[in-house]
Amino acid sequence: MRPLRGDWLARLDDVMSDLSGPVFLVAHSLGCIQVAAWAQISAQCHKVKAALLVAPGDVEASPVQDVFSSWRPIALTALPFKSILIGSENDPYCTLARAEQFALAWGSEFLNLGECGHVNAESNLGDWPEGRALLNELMKEKRHGD
């Protein structure tokens, strides 16, 4: 119930050490914040070809500051790989303006999904074929660009 940034970053780095690449990351909510923090410290970023970042959770927002204290400050430097960030107009965990700020800071392409909440099971998107299509496009672009 109180995830620690250091634990999450170490686990992602452990998993990445077992992979030879190319790697395509898909992250949701706190995972988006994890990817941004990990990209600042890891020597394994070169394995990542692109990332799809969905509904970032704003751990600096006042209602959750105490729960996510180890996650502050949020890393706001450009990611060293291509990324798309998807935000929602009525996400209870991140305002659209804040999601756009993350996208700008991370160098991510930004996509406003409209009113889709936290882009999760409660959003009634089903298997979310549009999300899979975005990931497929990211993967295709990098295959052609390699």
DSSP file (Angstrom, degrees, kcal/mol; ACC not computed):
  #  RESIDUE AA STRUCTURE BP1 BP2  ACC     N-H-->O    O-->H-N    N-H-->O    O-->H-N    TCO  KAPPA ALPHA  PHI   PSI    X-CA   Y-CA   Z-CA
    1    1 A M              0   0    0      0, 0.0     0, 0.0     0, 0.0     0, 0.0   0.000 360.0 360.0 360.0 -13.8    0.0    0.0    0.0
    2    2 A R        -     0   0    0     66,-0.0    66,-0.1     2,-0.0    65,-0.0  -0.646 360.0-162.8-131.7  76.1    3.1    2.3    0.2
    3    3 A P        -     0   0    0      0, 0.0     2,-0.5     0, 0.0    67,-0.2  -0.309  12.1-136.0 -63.8 140.5    5.3    1.4   -2.7
    4    4 A L     >  -     0   0    0      1,-0.1     4,-2.1    66,-0.1     3,-0.2  -0.854   2.7-142.4-103.0 130.9    8.9    2.6   -2.4
    5    5 A R  H  > S+     0   0    0     -2,-0.5     4,-2.9     1,-0.2     5,-0.3   0.908 100.4  54.9 -56.9 -46.0   10.6    4.1   -5.4
    6    6 A G  H  > S+     0   0    0      1,-0.2     4,-2.3     2,-0.2    -1,-0.2   0.891 108.5  48.4 -57.6 -41.4   14.0    2.5   -4.7
    7    7 A D  H  > S+     0   0    0     -3,-0.2     4,-2.2     2,-0.2    -1,-0.2   0.923 113.6  46.8 -63.9 -44.8   12.4   -1.0   -4.7
    8    8 A W  H  X S+     0   0    0     -4,-2.1     4,-2.3     2,-0.2    -2,-0.2   0.899 113.0  48.4 -66.8 -40.7   10.6   -0.4   -7.9
    9    9 A L  H  X S+     0   0    0     -4,-2.9     4,-2.3     2,-0.2    -1,-0.2   0.912 111.9  49.5 -66.5 -41.6   13.6    1.1   -9.7
   10   10 A A  H  X S+     0   0    0     -4,-2.3     4,-2.4    -5,-0.3    -2,-0.2   0.906 111.1  50.0 -63.3 -41.4   15.8   -1.7   -8.5
   11   11 A R  H  X S+     0   0    0     -4,-2.2     4,-2.5     2,-0.2    -2,-0.2   0.923 110.8  48.6 -65.0 -43.9   13.3   -4.3   -9.7
   12   12 A L  H  X S+     0   0    0     -4,-2.3     4,-2.6     1,-0.2    -1,-0.2   0.916 112.4  49.0 -62.2 -41.8   13.0   -2.7  -13.2
   13   13 A D  H  X S+     0   0    0     -4,-2.3     4,-1.8     2,-0.2    -1,-0.2   0.889 109.8  52.3 -65.6 -37.9   16.7   -2.6  -13.5
   14   14 A D  H  X S+     0   0    0     -4,-2.4     4,-0.7     2,-0.2    -2,-0.2   0.936 111.7  45.8 -60.7 -47.1   17.0   -6.2  -12.5
   15   15 A V  H >< S+     0   0    0     -4,-2.5     3,-1.1     1,-0.2     4,-0.3   0.925 112.0  51.6 -62.4 -44.5   14.5   -7.3  -15.1
   16   16 A M  H >< S+     0   0    0     -4,-2.6     3,-1.5     1,-0.3    -1,-0.2   0.831 100.0  63.4 -63.3 -31.7   16.2   -5.1  -17.7
   17   17 A S  H 3< S+     0   0    0     -4,-1.8    -1,-0.3     1,-0.3    -2,-0.2   0.768 100.7  53.3 -65.6 -23.5   19.6   -6.7  -17.0
   18   18 A D  T << S+     0   0    0     -3,-1.1     2,-0.3    -4,-0.7    -1,-0.3   0.518  98.6  80.6 -86.2  -5.6   18.2  -10.1  -18.1
   19   19 A L    <   -     0   0    0     -3,-1.5     4,-0.1    -4,-0.3    28,-0.0  -0.787  56.3-164.7-106.4 144.3   17.0   -8.7  -21.5
   20   20 A S        -     0   0    0     -2,-0.3     3,-0.1     1,-0.2    -1,-0.1   0.594  54.5-148.1-100.5 -12.9   19.2   -8.1  -24.5
   21   21 A G  S    S+     0   0    0      1,-0.3    -1,-0.2    -5,-0.0     2,-0.1  -0.250  84.2 163.5  98.4 172.8   16.7   -5.8  -26.4
   22   22 A P        -     0   0    0      0, 0.0     2,-0.4     0, 0.0    -1,-0.3   0.616  57.1-174.4 -72.0 148.3   15.0   -4.3  -28.1
   23   23 A V  E     -a   48   0A   0     24,-2.7    26,-3.2    -3,-0.1    27,-0.9  -0.915  15.9-166.1-115.2 136.8   12.6   -3.5  -25.3
   24   24 A F  E     -a   50   0A   0     -2,-0.4     2,-0.3    24,-0.2    27,-0.2  -0.984  16.9-150.3-120.4 117.4    9.3   -1.6  -25.5
   25   25 A L  E     -a   51   0A   0     25,-2.1    27,-2.6    -2,-0.5     2,-0.4  -0.658  12.4-170.6 -90.8 142.0    8.0   -0.4  -22.2
   26   26 A V  E     +a   52   0A   0     -2,-0.3     2,-0.4    25,-0.2    27,-0.2  -0.992  16.1 177.7-127.3 122.7    4.3    0.0  -21.4
   27   27 A A  E     -a   53   0A   0     25,-2.7    27,-3.1    -2,-0.4     2,-0.4  -0.952  13.7-162.8-130.5 146.6    3.6    1.7  -18.1
   28   28 A H  E >   -a   54   0A   0     -2,-0.4     3,-2.4    25,-0.2    27,-0.2  -0.986  56.6 -38.5-128.5 138.3    0.4    2.8  -16.3
   29   29 A S  E >> S+a   56   0A   0     25,-2.1     3,-1.3    26,-0.5    28,-1.2  -0.257 136.0  13.5  57.0-115.6   -0.1    5.3  -13.5
   30   30 A L  H 3> S+     0   0    0      1,-0.3     4,-2.2    26,-0.2    -1,-0.3   0.796 122.0  68.6 -62.8 -27.5    2.8    5.0  -11.0
   31   31 A G  H <> S+     0   0    0     -3,-2.4     4,-2.4     1,-0.2    -1,-0.3   0.825  94.3  56.0 -60.7 -31.9    4.6    2.9  -13.6
   32   32 A C  H <> S+     0   0    0     -3,-1.3     4,-1.9    22,-0.2    -1,-0.2   0.915 108.5  46.3 -65.0 -42.8    4.9    6.1  -15.7
   33   33 A I  H  X S+     0   0    0     -4,-1.0     4,-2.1     1,-0.2    42,-0.3   0.866 111.3  54.1 -66.9 -36.0    6.6    7.9  -12.8
   34   34 A Q  H  X S+     0   0    0     -4,-2.2     4,-3.0     2,-0.2     5,-0.2   0.928 106.7  50.2 -62.1 -47.2    8.8    4.8  -12.4
   35   35 A V  H  X S+     0   0    0     -4,-2.4     4,-2.4     1,-0.2    -2,-0.2   0.912 110.9  49.4 -60.4 -43.2   10.0    4.8  -16.0
   36   36 A A  H  X S+     0   0    0     -4,-1.9     4,-0.7     2,-0.2    -1,-0.2   0.909 115.0  43.5 -63.9 -42.2   10.9    8.5  -15.8
   37   37 A A  H >X S+     0   0    0     -4,-2.1     3,-0.8     1,-0.2     4,-0.7   0.915 114.1  50.4 -68.8 -43.0   12.9    8.1  -12.6
   38   38 A W  H >X S+     0   0    0     -4,-3.0     4,-2.3     1,-0.2     3,-1.1   0.884 103.5  59.4 -62.3 -40.2   14.6    4.9  -13.8
   39   39 A A  H 3< S+     0   0    0     -4,-2.4    -1,-0.2     1,-0.3    -2,-0.2   0.753 101.1  56.9 -63.6 -23.3   15.6    6.6  -17.1
   40   40 A Q  H << S+     0   0    0     -3,-0.8    -1,-0.3    -4,-0.7    -2,-0.2   0.751 120.4  24.9 -76.6 -24.5   17.6    9.1  -15.1
   41   41 A I  H << S+     0   0    0     -3,-1.1     2,-0.3    -4,-0.7    -2,-0.2   0.618  95.8  98.0-118.7 -15.9   19.7    6.6  -13.3
   42   42 A S    ><  -     0   0    0     -4,-2.3     3,-0.6    -5,-0.1   -33,-0.0  -0.551  50.8-157.4 -88.4 141.5   20.0    3.4  -15.3
   43   43 A A  T 3  S+     0   0    0     -2,-0.3     3,-0.3     1,-0.2    -1,-0.1   0.356  90.8  70.5 -86.2   3.9   22.8    2.4  -17.6
   44   44 A Q  T >   +     0   0    0      1,-0.2     3,-1.9     2,-0.1     4,-0.4   0.303  59.7 105.0-105.0   8.6   20.4    0.1  -19.4
   45   45 A C  G X   +     0   0    0     -3,-0.6     3,-1.6     1,-0.3    -1,-0.2   0.784  66.6  73.5 -60.6 -26.8   18.2    2.8  -21.1
   46   46 A H  G 3  S+     0   0    0     -3,-0.3    -1,-0.3     1,-0.3    -2,-0.1   0.721  88.7  61.9 -61.8 -19.5   19.9    2.0  -24.4
   47   47 A K  G <  S+     0   0    0     -3,-1.9   -24,-2.7   -25,-0.1     2,-0.5   0.753  86.2  87.9 -75.1 -24.2   17.9   -1.2  -24.5
   48   48 A V  E <   +a   23   0A   0     -3,-1.6   -24,-0.2    -4,-0.4     3,-0.1  -0.647  49.3 178.4 -83.3 124.2   14.6    0.7  -24.6
   49   49 A K  E     -     0   0A   0    -26,-3.2    33,-0.9    -2,-0.5     2,-0.3   0.765  66.6 -19.5 -92.8 -31.1   13.4    1.6  -28.0
   50   50 A A  E     -ab  24  82A   0    -27,-0.9   -25,-2.1    31,-0.2     2,-0.4  -0.979  55.8-142.4-169.2 162.9   10.1    3.3  -27.0
   51   51 A A  E     -ab  25  83A   0     31,-1.7    33,-2.1    -2,-0.3     2,-0.6  -1.000   6.4-150.8-139.8 140.9    7.6    3.6  -24.2
   52   52 A L  E     -ab  26  84A   0    -27,-2.6   -25,-2.7    -2,-0.4     2,-0.6  -0.957  20.3-165.7-107.4 114.4    3.8    3.9  -24.0
   53   53 A L  E     -ab  27  85A   0     31,-3.3    33,-3.1    -2,-0.6     2,-0.5  -0.904   5.8-167.7-109.6 115.5    3.0    5.8  -20.9
   54   54 A V  E     -ab  28  86A   0    -27,-3.1   -25,-2.1    -2,-0.6   -22,-0.2  -0.903  57.2 -22.3-115.8 125.1   -0.7    5.6  -19.9
   55   55 A A  E    S-     0   0A   0     31,-2.8   -26,-0.5    -2,-0.5    -1,-0.2   0.926  74.7-144.7  50.3  65.6   -2.5    7.8  -17.3
   56   56 A P  E     -a   29   0A   0      0, 0.0     2,-0.5     0, 0.0   -26,-0.2  -0.265   9.5-126.7 -59.7 145.4    0.4    8.9  -15.2
   57   57 A G        -     0   0    0    -28,-1.2     2,-1.3   -29,-0.0    37,-0.2  -0.828  13.8-134.8 -94.3 129.8   -0.3    9.2  -11.5
   58   58 A D    >   +     0   0    0     35,-2.8     3,-1.5    -2,-0.5     6,-0.2  -0.685  24.1 180.0 -86.9  94.6    0.6   12.6  -10.0
   59   59 A V  T 3  S+     0   0    0     -2,-1.3     9,-0.2     1,-0.3    -1,-0.2   0.534  78.3  62.4 -74.0  -5.9    2.4   11.6   -6.8
   60   60 A E  T 3  S+     0   0    0     11,-0.1    -1,-0.3    -3,-0.1     2,-0.1   0.478  75.9 112.8 -95.4  -3.7    3.0   15.2   -6.0
   61   61 A A  S X> S-     0   0    0     -3,-1.5     3,-1.6    32,-0.2     4,-0.8  -0.457  78.3-118.3 -69.2 141.0   -0.8   16.0   -5.8
   62   62 A S  G >4 S+     0   0    0      1,-0.3     3,-0.6     2,-0.2     4,-0.4   0.796 106.5  60.7 -55.7 -36.6   -1.8   16.9   -2.2
   63   63 A P  G 34 S+     0   0    0      0, 0.0    -1,-0.3     0, 0.0     4,-0.1   0.781 118.3  28.6 -65.2 -22.5   -4.3   14.0   -1.6
   64   64 A V  G <> S+     0   0    0     -3,-1.6     4,-2.0    -6,-0.2     3,-0.2   0.343  85.1 107.3-119.0   5.9   -1.5   11.3   -2.1
   65   65 A Q  T << S+     0   0    0     -4,-0.8     6,-0.2    -3,-0.6     7,-0.1   0.880  82.7  48.4 -54.9 -42.6    1.7   13.1   -1.0
   66   66 A D  T >4 S+     0   0    0     -4,-0.4     3,-0.9     1,-0.2    -1,-0.2   0.888 111.3  49.4 -67.7 -38.5    2.0   11.1    2.2
   67   67 A V  T 34 S+     0   0    0      1,-0.2     3,-0.2    -3,-0.2    -1,-0.2   0.860 121.2  34.2 -68.4 -35.5    1.4    7.7    0.5
   68   68 A F  T >< S+     0   0    0     -4,-2.0     3,-1.8    -9,-0.2     4,-0.3  -0.131  73.3 133.4-113.5  36.1    4.0    8.3   -2.2
   69   69 A S  G X  S+     0   0    0     -3,-0.9     3,-1.2     1,-0.3    -1,-0.2   0.826  71.3  56.6 -59.6 -33.1    6.6   10.4   -0.3
   70   70 A S  G 3  S+     0   0    0    -67,-0.2    -1,-0.3     1,-0.2    -2,-0.1   0.618  98.5  63.9 -74.5  -9.3    9.5    8.4   -1.7
   71   71 A W  G <  S+     0   0    0     -3,-1.8    -1,-0.2    -6,-0.2    -2,-0.2   0.450  84.2 135.5 -92.9  -1.7    8.4    9.1   -5.2
   72   72 A R    <   +     0   0    0     -3,-1.2     2,-0.1    -4,-0.3   -67,-0.0  -0.771  47.5  38.7-100.5 146.8    9.0   12.9   -4.9
   73   73 A P  S    S-     0   0    0      0, 0.0     2,-0.3     0, 0.0    -1,-0.0   0.614  86.7-132.7 -77.5 156.4   10.2   14.8   -6.7
   74   74 A I        -     0   0    0     -2,-0.1     2,-0.3     1,-0.1    -2,-0.1  -0.552  27.1-110.0 -71.0 133.5    9.0   13.5  -10.0
   75   75 A A        -     0   0    0    -42,-0.3    -1,-0.1    -2,-0.3   -38,-0.1  -0.509  37.1-179.5 -65.6 125.0   11.7   13.2  -12.6
   76   76 A L        +     0   0    0     -2,-0.3     2,-0.3    29,-0.1    -1,-0.1  -0.233  37.7 113.7-124.6  43.5   11.1   15.9  -15.2
   77   77 A T  S    S-     0   0    0    -41,-0.1   -38,-0.1     1,-0.1    28,-0.1  -0.823  76.3 -84.3-111.7 156.2   14.0   15.3  -17.6
   78   78 A A        -     0   0    0     -2,-0.3    28,-0.2     1,-0.1    29,-0.2  -0.267  43.2-119.7 -60.7 137.3   13.7   14.1  -21.2
   79   79 A L        -     0   0    0     27,-2.2    -1,-0.1     2,-0.1     4,-0.1  -0.518  14.5-130.9 -73.3 145.0   13.5   10.4  -21.7
   80   80 A P  S    S+     0   0    0      0, 0.0     2,-0.3     0, 0.0    -1,-0.1   0.188  87.6  51.9 -85.1  19.7   16.3    9.0  -23.8
   81   81 A F  S    S-     0   0    0    -30,-0.0   -31,-0.2     0, 0.0    -2,-0.1  -0.967  98.5 -83.1-147.7 160.5   13.9    7.0  -26.0
   82   82 A K  E     +b   50   0A   0    -33,-0.9   -31,-1.7    -2,-0.3     2,-0.3  -0.326  53.2 175.1 -64.0 144.7   10.7    7.8  -28.0
   83   83 A S  E     -b   51   0A   0     24,-0.4    26,-2.7   -33,-0.2     2,-0.4  -0.998  28.3-151.4-153.3 153.4    7.5    7.8  -25.9
   84   84 A I  E     -bc  52 109A   0    -33,-2.1   -31,-3.3    -2,-0.3     2,-0.5  -0.996  15.3-158.5-121.5 129.9    3.8    8.5  -26.1
   85   85 A L  E     -bc  53 110A   0     24,-3.3    26,-2.4    -2,-0.4     2,-0.5  -0.942   4.8-158.1-110.7 129.2    2.0    9.7  -23.0
   86   86 A I  E     +bc  54 111A   0    -33,-3.1   -31,-2.8    -2,-0.5     2,-0.3  -0.925  14.7 178.7-110.3 124.0   -1.8    9.3  -22.9
   87   87 A G  E     - c   0 112A   0     24,-2.4    26,-3.2    -2,-0.5     2,-0.4  -0.768  17.0-140.0-119.6 167.0   -3.8   11.4  -20.6
   88   88 A S    >   -     0   0    0      6,-0.3     3,-1.0    -2,-0.3    27,-0.2  -0.957  16.3-132.2-129.4 146.0   -7.5   11.7  -19.8
   89   89 A E  T 3  S+     0   0    0     25,-3.4     7,-0.3    -2,-0.4    26,-0.2   0.706 107.6  33.1 -69.6 -20.6   -9.6   14.8  -19.1
   90   90 A N  T 3  S+     0   0    0     24,-0.5    -1,-0.2    27,-0.2    28,-0.1  -0.081  76.2 146.1-129.6  35.9  -11.2   13.3  -16.0
   91   91 A D    X   -     0   0    0     -3,-1.0     3,-0.9     3,-0.4    27,-0.1  -0.625  39.1-152.4 -72.6 122.1   -8.5   11.2  -14.5
   92   92 A P  T 3  S+     0   0    0      0, 0.0    -1,-0.2     0, 0.0     3,-0.1   0.641  92.7  49.3 -71.8 -11.5   -8.9   11.4  -10.7
   93   93 A Y  T 3  S+     0   0    0      1,-0.3   -35,-2.8   -37,-0.1     2,-0.3   0.444 121.2  20.0-107.5  -2.0   -5.1   10.8  -10.2
   94   94 A C  S <  S-     0   0    0     -3,-0.9    -3,-0.4   -37,-0.2    -1,-0.3  -0.811  73.9-127.9-167.2 122.6   -3.7   13.3  -12.6
   95   95 A T     >  -     0   0    0     -2,-0.3     4,-2.4    -3,-0.1     5,-0.2  -0.308  28.3-116.7 -68.0 158.5   -5.1   16.5  -14.2
   96   96 A L  H  > S+     0   0    0     -7,-0.3     4,-2.4     1,-0.2     5,-0.2   0.905 116.6  53.4 -62.0 -41.4   -4.9   16.8  -18.0
   97   97 A A  H  > S+     0   0    0      1,-0.2     4,-1.9     2,-0.2    -1,-0.2   0.891 109.5  48.1 -61.4 -39.5   -2.7   19.9  -17.6
   98   98 A R  H  > S+     0   0    0      2,-0.2     4,-2.4     1,-0.2    -1,-0.2   0.904 109.9  51.8 -69.1 -40.4   -0.3   17.9  -15.3
   99   99 A A  H  X S+     0   0    0     -4,-2.4     4,-2.4     1,-0.2    -2,-0.2   0.905 109.8  50.2 -61.0 -40.9   -0.2   15.0  -17.8
  100  100 A E  H  X S+     0   0    0     -4,-2.4     4,-2.4     2,-0.2    -1,-0.2   0.879 108.0  53.4 -64.2 -37.2    0.7   17.5  -20.5
  101  101 A Q  H  X S+     0   0    0     -4,-1.9     4,-2.5     2,-0.2    -2,-0.2   0.915 108.9  48.9 -63.3 -42.9    3.4   18.9  -18.3
  102  102 A F  H  X S+     0   0    0     -4,-2.4     4,-2.8     2,-0.2     6,-0.3   0.938 110.7  50.8 -60.5 -46.6    4.9   15.5  -17.9
  103  103 A A  H  X>S+     0   0    0     -4,-2.4     5,-2.5     1,-0.2     4,-0.9   0.915 111.5  47.6 -59.0 -44.6    4.8   14.8  -21.6
  104  104 A L  H ><5S+     0   0    0     -4,-2.4     3,-0.6     3,-0.2    -1,-0.2   0.937 114.5  45.7 -62.2 -47.5    6.5   18.1  -22.4
  105  105 A A  H 3<5S+     0   0    0     -4,-2.5    -2,-0.2     1,-0.2    -1,-0.2   0.877 116.5  44.9 -64.5 -38.7    9.2   17.5  -19.8
  106  106 A W  H 3<5S-     0   0    0     -4,-2.8   -27,-2.2   -28,-0.2    -1,-0.2   0.528 110.4-118.6 -84.7  -6.1    9.8   13.9  -20.9
  107  107 A G  T <<5 +     0   0    0     -4,-0.9   -24,-0.4    -3,-0.6     2,-0.3   0.787  62.5 152.6  73.2  26.8    9.8   14.7  -24.6
  108  108 A S      < -     0   0    0     -5,-2.5     2,-0.3    -6,-0.3   -24,-0.2  -0.625  53.0-114.4 -92.0 146.2    6.8   12.5  -25.1
  109  109 A E  E     -c   84   0A   0    -26,-2.7   -24,-3.3    -2,-0.3     2,-0.4  -0.616  39.6-136.2 -68.6 138.4    4.2   12.8  -27.8
  110  110 A F  E     -c   85   0A   0     -2,-0.3     2,-0.4   -26,-0.2   -24,-0.2  -0.859  21.6-173.9-108.4 136.5    0.9   13.7  -25.9
  111  111 A L  E     -c   86   0A   0    -26,-2.4   -24,-2.4    -2,-0.4     2,-0.7  -0.983  14.8-149.8-128.8 120.1   -2.5   12.1  -26.7
  112  112 A N  E     -c   87   0A   0     -2,-0.4   -24,-0.2   -26,-0.2     3,-0.1  -0.802   8.0-168.3 -87.7 115.1   -5.7   13.4  -24.9
  113  113 A L        -     0   0    0    -26,-3.2     2,-0.3    -2,-0.7   -25,-0.2   0.479  32.7-130.4 -83.8  -2.5   -8.0   10.4  -24.7
  114  114 A G        -     0   0    0    -27,-0.3   -25,-3.4     1,-0.1     2,-1.3  -0.651  67.1 -10.7  87.7-147.1  -11.0   12.5  -23.7
  115  115 A E  S    S+     0   0    0     -2,-0.3    -1,-0.1   -27,-0.2   -27,-0.1  -0.674  84.3 129.5 -94.0  85.2  -13.0   11.5  -20.7
  116  116 A C    >   -     0   0    0     -2,-1.3     3,-2.1     1,-0.4     4,-0.4   0.062  54.6-140.6-125.0  22.4  -11.7    8.1  -19.9
  117  117 A G  T 3  S-     0   0    0      1,-0.3    -1,-0.4     2,-0.1   -27,-0.2  -0.231  73.1 -18.0  56.9-136.0  -11.0    8.3  -16.2
  118  118 A H  T 3  S-     0   0    0    -28,-0.1    -1,-0.3   -27,-0.1   -89,-0.1   0.198  90.9-114.1 -90.8  15.8   -7.8    6.6  -15.1
  119  119 A V  S <  S+     0   0    0     -3,-2.1     2,-0.2     1,-0.2    -2,-0.1   0.952  79.0 113.7  50.0  59.2   -7.7    4.5  -18.3
  120  120 A N  S > >S-     0   0    0     -4,-0.4     3,-2.2   -92,-0.0     5,-0.5  -0.653  88.4 -62.5-138.8-166.1   -8.3    1.3  -16.4
  121  121 A A  G > 5S+     0   0    0      1,-0.3     3,-1.3    -2,-0.2     5,-0.2   0.829 130.4  58.9 -57.6 -32.9  -11.0   -1.4  -16.1
  122  122 A E  G 3 5S+     0   0    0      1,-0.3    -1,-0.3     2,-0.1    -5,-0.1   0.618  91.3  71.2 -72.0 -11.2  -13.4    1.2  -14.7
  123  123 A S  G < 5S-     0   0    0     -3,-2.2    -1,-0.3     3,-0.1    -2,-0.2   0.518 100.5-131.8 -82.3  -5.4  -13.0    3.2  -18.0
  124  124 A N  T < 5 +     0   0    0     -3,-1.3    -3,-0.1    -4,-0.2    -2,-0.1   0.870  63.1 135.5  57.1  41.5  -15.0    0.6  -19.9
  125  125 A L    > < -     0   0    0     -5,-0.5     3,-1.9     1,-0.3    -1,-0.1   0.469  46.1-156.9 -94.3  -3.2  -12.4    0.4  -22.7
  126  126 A G  T 3  S-     0   0    0      1,-0.3    -1,-0.3    -5,-0.2    -3,-0.1  -0.398  71.2 -14.1  63.6-136.7  -12.5   -3.4  -22.8
  127  127 A D  T 3  S-     0   0    0     -2,-0.1    -1,-0.3     4,-0.0     5,-0.2   0.537  92.5-132.7 -75.1  -5.9   -9.3   -4.8  -24.3
  128  128 A W    X>  -     0   0    0     -3,-1.9     4,-1.6     1,-0.1     3,-0.7   0.960  28.0-174.0  53.5  67.1   -8.5   -1.3  -25.5
  129  129 A P  H 3> S+     0   0    0      0, 0.0     4,-2.3     0, 0.0     5,-0.1   0.789  80.3  62.3 -61.0 -27.9   -7.6   -2.0  -29.1
  130  130 A E  H 3> S+     0   0    0      2,-0.2     4,-2.0     1,-0.2     5,-0.1   0.893 103.2  49.6 -65.5 -37.9   -6.6    1.7  -29.6
  131  131 A G  H <> S+     0   0    0     -3,-0.7     4,-2.2     2,-0.2    -1,-0.2   0.909 111.0  48.6 -65.1 -42.7   -3.9    1.3  -27.0
  132  132 A R  H  X S+     0   0    0     -4,-1.6     4,-2.7     1,-0.2    -2,-0.2   0.886 109.6  53.4 -64.4 -38.1   -2.6   -1.9  -28.6
  133  133 A A  H  X S+     0   0    0     -4,-2.3     4,-2.3     2,-0.2    -2,-0.2   0.897 107.6  50.8 -64.3 -39.9   -2.6   -0.1  -32.0
  134  134 A L  H  X S+     0   0    0     -4,-2.0     4,-2.2     2,-0.2    -2,-0.2   0.921 111.5  47.7 -63.1 -43.4   -0.5    2.8  -30.5
  135  135 A L  H  X S+     0   0    0     -4,-2.2     4,-2.4     1,-0.2    -2,-0.2   0.919 110.4  52.1 -63.1 -43.0    2.0    0.3  -29.1
  136  136 A N  H  X S+     0   0    0     -4,-2.7     4,-2.6     1,-0.2    -1,-0.2   0.898 108.7  50.8 -60.3 -40.1    2.2   -1.5  -32.4
  137  137 A E  H  X S+     0   0    0     -4,-2.3     4,-2.7     2,-0.2    -1,-0.2   0.916 109.7  49.9 -63.9 -42.9    2.9    1.8  -34.2
  138  138 A L  H  X S+     0   0    0     -4,-2.2     4,-1.7     1,-0.2    -2,-0.2   0.913 113.6  46.2 -59.8 -42.2    5.7    2.5  -31.8
  139  139 A M  H  X S+     0   0    0     -4,-2.4     4,-1.8     2,-0.2    -2,-0.2   0.884 112.8  49.2 -70.0 -38.7    7.2   -0.9  -32.3
  140  140 A K  H  X S+     0   0    0     -4,-2.6     4,-2.3     2,-0.2     5,-0.2   0.922 108.1  53.8 -66.8 -44.3    6.8   -0.6  -36.1
  141  141 A E  H  X S+     0   0    0     -4,-2.7     4,-1.8     1,-0.2    -1,-0.2   0.905 110.8  46.2 -56.7 -43.5    8.5    2.8  -36.3
  142  142 A K  H  X S+     0   0    0     -4,-1.7     4,-1.4     2,-0.2    -1,-0.2   0.864 108.5  55.0 -72.3 -34.8   11.5    1.5  -34.4
  143  143 A R  H  < S+     0   0    0     -4,-1.8     3,-0.3     1,-0.2    -1,-0.2   0.921 113.4  42.6 -62.9 -41.9   11.8   -1.6  -36.5
  144  144 A H  H  < S+     0   0    0     -4,-2.3    -1,-0.2     1,-0.2    -2,-0.2   0.829 116.6  48.9 -71.8 -30.0   11.9    0.5  -39.6
  145  145 A G  H  <        0   0    0     -4,-1.8    -1,-0.2    -5,-0.2    -2,-0.2   0.595 360.0 360.0 -87.1 -10.8   14.2    3.0  -38.0
  146  146 A D     <        0   0    0     -4,-1.4    -1,-0.2    -3,-0.3    -2,-0.1   0.497 360.0 360.0 -68.6 360.0   16.8    0.5  -36.6
